[in-house]
């Protein structure tokens, strides 16, 4: 907002080139901020995933079904990974197939670990 006001005041004073440079820098800065937020989110998911899988394995081996175990473990965790699992479960509640819901999970997250998790789930389902 401050950069936009500065660019506007430069335009009013007839300084077009500095105003355009200020606008270009502002747009670039927004892009940098978005990429940084994406990286922080991906790093958080990759740090959370191993613990999540350990707890999920314990809950499943205790006798809960896979879907109920996902709900229970996602409820215990906070953050982007549990949010992603909840979104996936909500999609299944709305009638999306399990395979398609997990494909969407993989598509939403640019993480090799998430892709491996989804692939392992889908292979296990096929077997």
PyMOL commands that set and color helices and strands:
alter all, ss='L'
color gray80, all
select helices_A, chain A and resi 2-12+16-61+66-76+80-93+98-108+112-126
alter helices_A, ss='H'
color red, helices_A
deselect
rebuild
show_as cartoon
